[in-house]
Amino acid sequence: MTDNYDTETLKAIIQEAKRQGFDDKRIALNLGIARDNSAFGYVGEDQMKATISEFHRRGIHLEGIADRMDLPLEEVLRLHGDADLRIGLHGGVWVARPGASHHESNILKLIALGRKRLAADEAGGVIWHNPNSNETLALLVDALGLEGTRNLIASVMCRAGNDEPTAAALHIPEAAAMAVGVGSFPTSETAPTLQ
């Protein structure tokens, strides 16, 4: 469809379409060109983002894009710009959507609940509270943050070998260790609940 247009003509068409409020994806679709076409005028990191977006549109998974572009998977994820994507300890990319019980915002609510419980225990004269595995996980996230907790679990898992001894060593739910292994930490199975 665009064989009749030179690059300068395509640039003019694209600029006019952008002026009219169309986004790059729709412009590319209507013109029958790839989003990483030079007529869009992307440079540097924007060109890389457009290339990743085009590969993704074609159904190429993120690991395949990283291979094709000769970039680390972490860099492809950063350029792709989806904060809900996570890389697993053993490869693969997994998703944690906002609003799900396993999303960071809900874990942070749990930590606030845990702090209230500890404060109530102290006010009530309780000297020692033996936390269950879910509470231990919440305390780890509170102390180390999500990334620090993930790194701690991954480190222990690398030494212990798999999920069960890792969970036992850290006194956390086994599902949390499994989630770190596949990159979906935290998950709905590991989202700790305080009773």
VEXMARKE-157016 format. One line per field, with one value per residue: residue in three letters; x, y, z of N, C-alpha, C in turn; residue number from 1. Coordinates in Angstrom, 3 decimals, padded with zeros to 6 digits, m for minus. Each point is the difference from the previous one (the first is absolute). Last residue first. Layout:
N
rest = (ALA; ...)
n_px = (X; ...)
n_py = (Y; ...)
n_pz = (Z; ...)
ca_px = (X; ...)
ca_py = (Y; ...)
ca_pz = (Z; ...)
c_px = (X; ...)
c_py = (Y; ...)
c_pz = (Z; ...)
nr = (NUM; ...)
This chain:
195
rest = (GLN; LEU; THR; PRO; ALA; THR; GLU; SER; THR; PRO; PHE; SER; GLY; VAL; GLY; VAL; ALA; MET; ALA; ALA; ALA; GLU; PRO; ILE; HIS; LEU; ALA; ALA; ALA; THR; PRO; GLU; ASP; ASN; GLY; ALA; ARG; CYS; MET; VAL; SER; ALA; ILE; LEU; ASN; ARG; THR; GLY; GLU; LEU; GLY; LEU; ALA; ASP; VAL; LEU; LEU; ALA; LEU; THR; GLU; ASN; SER; ASN; PRO; ASN; HIS; TRP; ILE; VAL; GLY; GLY; ALA; GLU; ASP; ALA; ALA; LEU; ARG; LYS; ARG; GLY; LEU; ALA; ILE; LEU; LYS; LEU; ILE; ASN; SER; GLU; HIS; HIS; SER; ALA; GLY; PRO; ARG; ALA; VAL; TRP; VAL; GLY; GLY; HIS; LEU; GLY; ILE; ARG; LEU; ASP; ALA; ASP; GLY; HIS; LEU; ARG; LEU; VAL; GLU; GLU; LEU; PRO; LEU; ASP; MET; ARG; ASP; ALA; ILE; GLY; GLU; LEU; HIS; ILE; GLY; ARG; ARG; HIS; PHE; GLU; SER; ILE; THR; ALA; LYS; MET; GLN; ASP; GLU; GLY; VAL; TYR; GLY; PHE; ALA; SER; ASN; ASP; ARG; ALA; ILE; GLY; LEU; ASN; LEU; ALA; ILE; ARG; LYS; ASP; ASP; PHE; GLY; GLN; ARG; LYS; ALA; GLU; GLN; ILE; ILE; ALA; LYS; LEU; THR; GLU; THR; ASP; TYR; ASN; ASP; THR; MET)
n_px = (m004.756; 002.673; 002.475; 003.181; 001.483; 001.277; m002.592; m000.853; 004.545; 005.050; 003.434; 000.819; 003.743; 001.726; 001.907; m001.967; m003.957; 000.170; 000.585; m003.786; m002.979; 000.558; m000.185; 002.890; 004.170; 004.711; 001.863; m003.087; m000.917; 003.147; 000.077; m003.175; 000.497; 004.670; 005.001; 003.092; 002.480; m002.153; m003.707; 000.590; 000.178; m004.061; m002.646; 001.228; m001.167; m004.400; m000.939; 001.220; m002.888; m003.879; 000.850; 001.913; m002.376; m004.590; m000.773; 000.513; m003.556; m003.619; 000.502; m000.810; m004.412; m001.854; 000.982; m000.978; 001.356; 000.277; 000.593; 000.870; m000.765; m004.798; m003.199; m002.989; 001.665; 002.671; m002.244; m001.802; 002.829; 000.756; m003.260; 000.044; 002.938; m001.346; m002.680; 002.171; 001.770; m002.829; m000.662; 003.084; m000.598; m002.726; 001.881; 002.625; m002.329; m002.905; m004.835; m002.013; m000.032; 003.622; 003.320; 004.088; 002.956; 004.652; 004.267; 004.943; 004.199; 002.105; m001.115; m003.780; m002.396; m004.135; m004.044; m003.072; 000.881; 000.910; 002.566; 003.786; 004.656; 001.868; 000.534; 003.713; 004.039; 000.844; 001.597; 004.477; 001.974; 000.176; m003.678; m002.563; m000.927; m003.288; m004.438; m001.907; m001.732; m004.346; m003.757; m002.999; m003.606; m001.017; 000.132; 003.931; 003.646; m000.046; 001.298; 004.586; 002.102; m000.458; 002.791; 004.322; 000.542; 000.336; 004.184; 002.950; m002.524; m004.459; m003.409; m003.242; 001.076; 002.641; m002.037; m002.080; m004.479; m002.007; m003.519; m004.283; m003.403; m003.023; 001.854; 002.940; m001.887; m001.664; 003.029; 001.694; m003.745; m003.491; m001.786; 000.888; 004.490; 002.481; m000.193; 002.778; 004.492; 000.919; 000.397; 004.088; 003.589; 000.127; 001.929; 004.670; 001.987; m002.065; m003.958; m002.636; m000.465; m003.074; m003.122)
n_py = (m012.897; 000.770; m001.234; m000.094; m001.641; m003.271; m002.014; 002.905; 002.125; 003.016; m001.041; m003.138; m002.543; m004.701; m001.415; 002.076; m001.775; m003.756; 000.768; 001.140; m003.426; m002.453; 002.754; 001.479; m000.259; m001.206; m004.295; m002.877; 000.733; m001.584; m004.610; m001.438; 001.097; m001.103; m000.131; 002.339; 004.037; 003.269; 002.032; 003.699; 004.192; 001.959; 002.220; 004.397; 003.403; 001.706; 003.189; 004.423; 002.518; 001.881; 002.271; 000.001; m000.265; m001.303; m004.227; m003.681; m001.016; m002.475; m004.661; m002.366; m001.047; m003.879; m004.117; 000.348; 002.032; 001.222; 003.497; 002.531; 003.026; 002.339; 003.306; 003.431; 003.122; m001.957; m002.164; 002.679; 001.413; m003.017; m000.184; 003.281; m000.594; m002.781; 001.786; 002.233; m002.635; m001.340; 002.817; m000.227; m003.264; 001.060; 002.369; m002.471; m004.201; m004.016; m000.384; 002.757; 004.140; 001.391; m003.634; m003.356; m003.974; m002.365; m002.657; m003.080; m002.722; m001.295; 002.792; 003.382; 004.810; 003.700; 004.231; 003.745; 004.588; 001.687; 001.927; m001.078; 000.260; m002.480; m004.629; m001.422; m000.353; m003.908; m003.892; 000.609; 000.450; m000.564; m000.779; m003.975; m002.438; 001.661; m000.810; m004.069; m000.426; 001.703; m001.766; 000.409; 001.441; 004.257; 004.123; 000.815; 001.876; 004.626; 002.641; 000.600; 003.316; 004.435; 001.496; 001.354; 004.327; 003.464; 000.888; 002.180; 002.777; 000.710; 001.031; m002.004; m002.373; m004.100; m004.687; m003.227; m001.641; m002.287; m000.036; 001.076; 003.578; 000.156; m001.551; 002.889; 003.449; m000.992; m000.201; 004.076; 003.558; 004.338; 004.661; 003.827; 000.985; m003.699; m001.138; 002.394; m001.350; m003.710; 000.626; 001.661; m003.025; m002.692; 001.730; m000.255; m004.121; m001.892; m002.537; m003.419; m004.353; m001.478; m003.625)
n_pz = (060.567; m005.015; m004.918; m004.948; m004.978; m003.331; m003.505; m003.578; m001.539; m000.645; m002.316; m003.876; m002.327; 000.743; 004.201; 003.803; 001.687; 002.880; 004.557; 002.449; 001.304; 004.041; 004.654; 004.146; 002.990; m001.167; m001.129; m002.246; m004.554; m003.063; m001.078; m003.331; m004.843; m002.544; 000.208; 003.442; m000.974; m002.667; 002.081; 002.876; m002.018; m001.417; 003.191; 001.053; m003.049; 000.100; 003.235; m000.914; m002.749; 001.992; 004.755; 004.550; 004.343; m000.421; m001.866; 002.828; 002.890; m001.716; m000.158; 003.906; 001.038; m001.823; 002.152; 005.185; 004.968; 005.345; 004.256; 005.113; 003.639; 001.711; 001.824; m002.074; m003.190; m003.352; m003.519; m003.379; m003.438; m003.493; m003.369; m003.344; m003.575; m003.532; m003.427; m003.463; m003.402; m003.480; m003.661; m003.452; m003.291; m003.615; m003.616; m003.219; m002.359; 000.015; m000.159; m004.144; m002.306; m003.679; m002.254; m001.640; m003.186; m002.741; m003.006; m000.721; 002.180; 004.083; 003.628; m001.716; m001.464; m001.008; m000.978; 000.353; m001.502; m005.147; m003.903; m003.469; 000.691; 003.546; m000.712; m002.453; 002.288; 002.522; m002.231; m002.890; m004.912; m005.116; m003.232; m000.733; 004.027; 002.875; m001.158; 001.235; 004.330; 000.732; m003.469; m004.544; m003.115; m002.469; 002.323; 002.406; m002.291; m000.470; 003.669; 000.731; m002.487; 001.433; 003.457; m001.201; m001.646; 003.120; 002.009; m003.495; m003.508; m003.865; m003.596; m003.443; m004.000; m000.257; 001.892; 003.197; 000.610; m004.521; m004.165; m002.475; 000.944; 003.695; 004.119; 002.286; 002.526; 004.258; 003.598; 001.860; 001.460; m000.753; m000.567; m003.188; m001.057; m001.409; m004.522; m002.926; m000.340; m002.733; m004.645; m001.579; m000.450; m003.831; m003.850; m000.377; m001.349; m004.475; m002.949; m002.269; 002.088; 003.689; 000.221)
ca_px = (m001.283; 000.125; m001.151; m000.275; m000.383; 000.972; 000.212; m001.202; m001.161; m000.876; m000.103; m001.298; m000.020; m000.566; 000.622; 001.290; m000.270; m000.309; 001.262; 000.818; m000.453; 000.717; m000.785; m000.951; m001.297; m000.414; 001.115; 000.235; m001.130; 000.082; 000.984; m000.323; m000.963; m001.375; m000.327; m000.790; 000.806; 001.180; m000.409; m000.129; 001.328; 000.746; m000.576; 000.329; 001.419; 000.168; m000.547; 000.937; 001.178; m000.343; m000.665; 000.906; 001.390; 000.047; m000.291; 001.140; 001.073; m000.357; 000.161; 001.443; 000.437; m000.488; 000.810; m000.146; m000.698; 000.668; m001.008; 000.512; 001.437; 000.524; 000.948; m000.702; m000.877; 000.845; 000.620; m001.052; m000.204; 001.149; m000.113; m001.062; 000.541; 000.925; m000.827; m000.607; 001.064; 000.184; m001.130; 000.304; 000.970; m000.736; m000.806; 000.768; 000.723; 001.445; 000.392; 000.008; m001.323; m000.504; m000.837; m000.760; m000.772; m001.302; m000.555; m001.424; m000.401; 000.456; 001.347; 000.142; 000.823; 001.135; 000.742; m000.581; 000.527; m001.083; m000.721; m001.395; m000.412; 000.020; m001.142; m001.200; m000.037; m000.345; m001.449; m000.431; m000.090; 001.256; 000.609; 000.105; 000.955; 001.322; 000.373; 000.375; 001.305; 001.046; 000.082; 001.279; m000.167; 000.078; m001.229; m001.048; 000.219; m000.335; m001.453; m000.542; 000.355; m000.868; m001.343; 000.041; 000.023; m001.348; m000.823; 000.520; 001.455; 000.529; 001.001; m000.519; m000.851; 000.781; 000.364; 001.404; 000.182; 000.385; 001.442; 000.554; 000.940; m000.692; m000.982; 000.736; 000.584; m001.077; m000.464; 000.922; 001.228; 000.169; m000.245; m001.434; m000.626; 000.263; m000.844; m001.372; m000.095; 000.035; m001.285; m001.024; 000.195; m000.519; m001.462; m000.411; 000.077; 001.371; 000.434; m000.056; 001.070; 000.834; m000.816)
ca_py = (m000.320; m000.018; 000.589; m000.375; 001.243; 000.403; m001.077; m000.089; m000.544; m000.825; 000.438; 000.623; 001.435; 000.233; m000.846; 000.615; 001.207; m000.415; m000.442; 001.200; 000.668; m000.602; m000.973; 000.704; m000.035; 001.393; 000.765; m000.441; 000.445; 001.466; 000.370; m000.491; 000.782; 000.127; m000.861; m001.128; m000.857; m000.413; m001.056; m001.233; m000.375; m000.549; m001.312; m000.899; m000.341; m000.884; m001.296; m000.598; m000.443; m001.117; 000.428; m000.006; 000.335; 001.268; 001.053; 000.100; 000.683; 001.422; 000.576; 000.114; 001.190; 001.169; 000.183; m001.130; 000.215; m000.900; m000.557; m000.745; 000.182; m001.233; m000.659; m000.959; 000.763; 000.724; m000.991; m000.430; 001.103; 000.012; m001.163; 000.277; 000.985; m000.687; m000.770; 000.979; 000.409; m001.070; 000.114; 001.140; m000.492; m000.769; 000.924; 000.685; 001.184; m000.194; m000.114; m001.398; m000.386; 000.809; 001.147; 000.252; 001.225; m000.218; 001.272; 000.226; 000.466; m000.977; m000.401; m001.085; m001.093; m000.372; m001.167; m001.214; m000.232; m000.581; 000.931; m000.351; 000.762; 001.426; 000.275; m000.070; 001.232; 001.104; m000.011; m000.781; 000.792; m000.202; 001.320; 000.668; m000.710; 000.229; 001.369; m000.012; m000.664; 000.930; 000.133; m000.536; m001.205; m001.159; m000.015; m000.464; m001.443; m000.650; 000.043; m000.980; m001.316; m000.261; m000.256; m001.344; m000.952; m000.035; m000.884; m000.510; m000.095; m000.371; 000.933; 000.504; 001.155; 001.241; 000.591; 000.396; 001.142; m000.392; m000.015; m001.303; 000.159; 000.564; m000.962; m001.104; 000.533; 000.093; m001.352; m000.653; m000.503; m001.449; m000.731; m000.261; 001.286; 000.287; m000.919; 000.489; 001.227; m000.371; m000.642; 001.050; 000.845; m000.731; 000.070; 001.374; 000.206; 000.026; 001.165; 001.196; m000.055; 001.196; 001.199)
ca_pz = (000.635; 001.455; 000.668; 001.370; 000.645; 001.006; 000.940; 000.842; m000.705; 000.815; 001.391; 000.234; m000.289; m001.337; m001.016; m000.320; m000.770; m001.373; m000.600; m000.202; m001.220; m001.119; m000.759; m000.861; 000.672; 000.239; 000.568; 001.377; 000.825; 000.069; 001.030; 001.342; 000.775; m000.484; m001.127; 000.510; 000.865; m000.768; m000.914; 000.778; 000.481; m001.143; m000.301; 001.105; m000.096; m001.157; 000.395; 000.946; m000.757; m000.875; m001.228; m001.154; 000.320; 000.728; m000.991; m000.920; 000.719; 000.090; m001.343; m000.224; 000.726; m000.733; m001.212; m000.914; m001.274; m000.934; m000.903; m001.145; m000.171; m000.585; 000.874; 000.851; 000.893; 000.955; 000.885; 000.933; 000.939; 000.904; 000.884; 000.970; 000.938; 000.901; 000.915; 000.908; 000.918; 000.968; 000.929; 000.868; 000.992; 000.996; 000.796; 001.040; m000.470; 000.095; 001.403; 000.434; 000.470; 001.121; m000.337; 001.233; 000.187; 000.607; 000.437; m000.212; m001.326; m000.980; 000.389; 000.958; m000.507; 000.848; m000.474; 000.560; 001.351; 000.776; 000.864; m000.284; m001.178; 000.345; 000.874; m000.841; m000.786; 000.903; 000.178; 001.153; 001.224; 000.717; 000.141; m001.304; m000.852; 000.591; m000.356; m001.414; m000.046; 000.432; 001.454; 000.460; 000.801; m000.891; m000.801; 000.906; 000.194; m001.270; m000.150; 000.952; m000.526; m001.152; 000.522; 000.592; m001.108; m000.562; 000.803; 001.260; 000.117; 001.306; 000.519; 001.273; m000.269; 000.166; m001.292; 000.079; 000.895; 001.352; 000.243; m000.344; m001.114; m001.160; m000.488; m000.632; m001.234; m000.996; m000.310; m000.936; 000.612; m000.118; 001.229; 000.110; 000.276; 001.418; 000.772; m000.095; 000.792; 001.416; 000.307; m000.038; 001.178; 001.150; m000.108; 000.345; 001.447; 000.490; 000.763; m000.841; m000.998; 000.111; 000.000)
c_px = (m000.106; m001.378; 000.198; m001.227; m000.410; m000.401; 000.924; 000.156; m001.185; m001.200; m000.354; m000.173; m001.306; m000.160; m000.517; 000.679; 001.290; m000.205; m000.222; 001.321; 000.815; m000.387; 000.807; m000.830; m001.008; m001.314; m000.418; 001.091; 000.216; m001.088; 000.173; 001.053; m000.132; m000.891; m001.421; m000.441; m000.751; 000.879; 001.178; m000.360; m000.042; 001.382; 000.771; m000.502; 000.437; 001.451; 000.160; m000.460; 001.021; 001.224; m000.251; m000.604; 000.868; 001.438; 000.062; m000.218; 001.243; 001.083; m000.314; 000.275; 001.499; 000.459; m000.453; 000.762; m000.137; m000.706; 000.752; m001.161; 000.502; 001.470; 000.542; 000.921; m000.723; m000.847; 000.834; 000.543; m001.062; m000.145; 001.153; m000.110; m001.036; 000.588; 000.872; m000.870; m000.551; 001.062; 000.119; m001.136; 000.353; 000.930; m000.776; m000.857; 000.624; 000.795; 001.503; 000.514; m000.072; m001.417; m000.441; m000.785; m000.629; m000.645; m001.423; m000.446; m001.502; m000.446; 000.602; 001.458; 000.145; 000.731; 001.204; 000.732; m000.539; 000.536; m001.175; m000.938; m001.460; m000.497; m000.066; m001.235; m001.227; m000.138; m000.459; m001.522; m000.319; 000.083; 001.344; 000.732; 000.214; 001.074; 001.397; 000.432; 000.525; 001.391; 001.243; 000.097; 001.284; m000.087; m000.037; m001.336; m001.119; 000.190; m000.437; m001.510; m000.556; 000.273; m000.963; m001.371; 000.008; m000.080; m001.429; m000.936; 000.344; 001.517; 000.519; 000.993; m000.608; m000.836; 000.703; 000.519; 001.452; 000.211; 000.261; 001.507; 000.590; 000.910; m000.681; m000.955; 000.712; 000.524; m001.062; m000.485; 000.813; 001.305; 000.119; m000.341; m001.505; m000.663; 000.194; m000.951; m001.428; m000.139; m000.080; m001.377; m001.082; 000.142; m000.647; m001.516; m000.486; m000.028; 001.481; 000.528; 000.049; 001.138; 000.857)
c_py = (000.685; m000.268; m000.131; 000.698; m000.315; 001.284; 000.440; m001.119; m000.062; m000.487; 001.475; 000.466; 000.685; 001.475; 000.258; m000.783; 000.720; 001.228; m000.430; m000.363; 001.259; 000.668; m000.540; m001.049; 000.880; 000.109; 001.423; 000.840; m000.377; 000.533; 001.514; 000.344; m000.435; 000.682; 000.085; m000.944; m001.249; m000.949; m000.508; m001.164; m001.306; m000.474; m000.662; m001.413; m000.958; m000.445; m001.006; m001.375; m000.664; m000.546; m001.219; 000.596; 000.192; 000.448; 001.368; 001.116; 000.147; 000.787; 001.492; 000.625; 000.207; 001.296; 001.207; 000.312; m001.300; 000.095; m000.851; m000.578; m000.705; 000.227; m001.318; m000.782; m000.925; 000.752; 000.686; m001.029; m000.368; 001.103; m000.026; m001.138; 000.338; 000.939; m000.711; m000.702; 001.004; 000.374; m001.047; 000.258; 001.144; m000.588; m000.740; 000.880; 000.736; 001.217; m000.129; m000.076; m001.448; m000.435; 000.791; 001.279; 000.043; 001.331; m000.260; 001.328; 000.156; 000.370; m000.944; m000.323; m001.043; m001.169; m000.241; m001.258; m001.271; m000.393; m000.571; 000.803; m000.254; 000.847; 001.478; 000.296; 000.031; 001.318; 001.145; 000.102; m000.933; 000.909; m000.058; 001.334; 000.728; m000.678; 000.308; 001.382; m000.038; m000.629; 000.809; 000.234; m000.641; m001.320; m001.214; m000.105; m000.583; m001.512; m000.719; m000.076; m001.097; m001.381; m000.334; m000.369; m001.436; m000.975; m000.091; m000.965; m000.586; m000.026; m000.319; 000.942; 000.572; 001.258; 001.335; 000.557; 000.429; 001.248; m000.434; m000.064; m001.329; 000.171; 000.512; m001.011; m001.115; 000.531; 000.030; m001.370; m000.787; m000.429; m001.512; m000.889; m000.171; 001.311; 000.226; m000.879; 000.549; 001.238; m000.326; m000.567; 001.075; 000.820; m000.722; 000.157; 001.385; 000.336; m000.103; 001.247; 001.264; m000.003; 001.259)
c_pz = (001.327; 000.594; 001.499; 000.568; 001.435; 000.703; 001.128; 001.016; 000.938; m000.809; 000.071; 001.443; 000.273; m000.322; m001.401; m001.126; m000.380; m000.887; m001.443; m000.653; m000.284; m001.316; m001.185; m000.733; m000.745; 000.775; 000.371; 000.663; 001.459; 000.915; 000.146; 001.046; 001.462; 001.034; m000.510; m001.115; 000.443; 000.828; m000.836; m000.921; 000.784; 000.432; m001.140; m000.295; 001.105; m000.122; m001.128; 000.462; 000.912; m000.729; m000.884; m001.264; m001.236; 000.228; 000.663; m001.014; m000.877; 000.711; 000.016; m001.355; m000.159; 000.660; m000.821; m001.291; m000.792; m001.353; m001.007; m000.787; m001.251; m000.309; m000.532; 000.910; 000.976; 001.018; 001.074; 000.982; 001.033; 001.043; 001.004; 001.001; 001.073; 001.036; 001.043; 001.036; 001.016; 001.037; 001.100; 000.992; 000.956; 001.054; 001.079; 000.896; 001.178; m000.443; 000.167; 001.433; 000.449; 000.365; 001.229; m000.228; 001.382; 000.322; 000.479; 000.568; m000.104; m001.413; m001.036; 000.277; 001.099; m000.613; 000.899; m000.444; 000.632; 001.371; 000.762; 000.892; m000.354; m001.165; 000.367; 000.834; m000.908; m000.768; 000.898; 000.151; 001.167; 001.228; 000.712; 000.087; m001.321; m000.845; 000.525; m000.480; m001.439; m000.003; 000.376; 001.498; 000.469; 000.760; m000.914; m000.743; 000.864; 000.096; m001.280; m000.142; 000.898; m000.592; m001.130; 000.560; 000.532; m001.171; m000.522; 000.684; 001.363; m000.051; 001.382; 000.671; 001.280; m000.233; 000.246; m001.331; 000.122; 000.851; 001.441; 000.143; m000.458; m001.211; m001.269; m000.610; m000.756; m001.336; m001.104; m000.433; m001.035; 000.652; m000.086; 001.194; 000.191; 000.405; 001.500; 000.813; m000.014; 000.882; 001.493; 000.356; 000.077; 001.275; 001.179; m000.064; 000.395; 001.493; 000.340; 000.708; m000.849; m001.016; 000.000)
nr = (195; 194; 193; 192; 191; 190; 189; 188; 187; 186; 185; 184; 183; 182; 181; 180; 179; 178; 177; 176; 175; 174; 173; 172; 171; 170; 169; 168; 167; 166; 165; 164; 163; 162; 161; 160; 159; 158; 157; 156; 155; 154; 153; 152; 151; 150; 149; 148; 147; 146; 145; 144; 143; 142; 141; 140; 139; 138; 137; 136; 135; 134; 133; 132; 131; 130; 129; 128; 127; 126; 125; 124; 123; 122; 121; 120; 119; 118; 117; 116; 115; 114; 113; 112; 111; 110; 109; 108; 107; 106; 105; 104; 103; 102; 101; 100; 99; 98; 97; 96; 95; 94; 93; 92; 91; 90; 89; 88; 87; 86; 85; 84; 83; 82; 81; 80; 79; 78; 77; 76; 75; 74; 73; 72; 71; 70; 69; 68; 67; 66; 65; 64; 63; 62; 61; 60; 59; 58; 57; 56; 55; 54; 53; 52; 51; 50; 49; 48; 47; 46; 45; 44; 43; 42; 41; 40; 39; 38; 37; 36; 35; 34; 33; 32; 31; 30; 29; 28; 27; 26; 25; 24; 23; 22; 21; 20; 19; 18; 17; 16; 15; 14; 13; 12; 11; 10; 9; 8; 7; 6; 5; 4; 3; 2; 1)
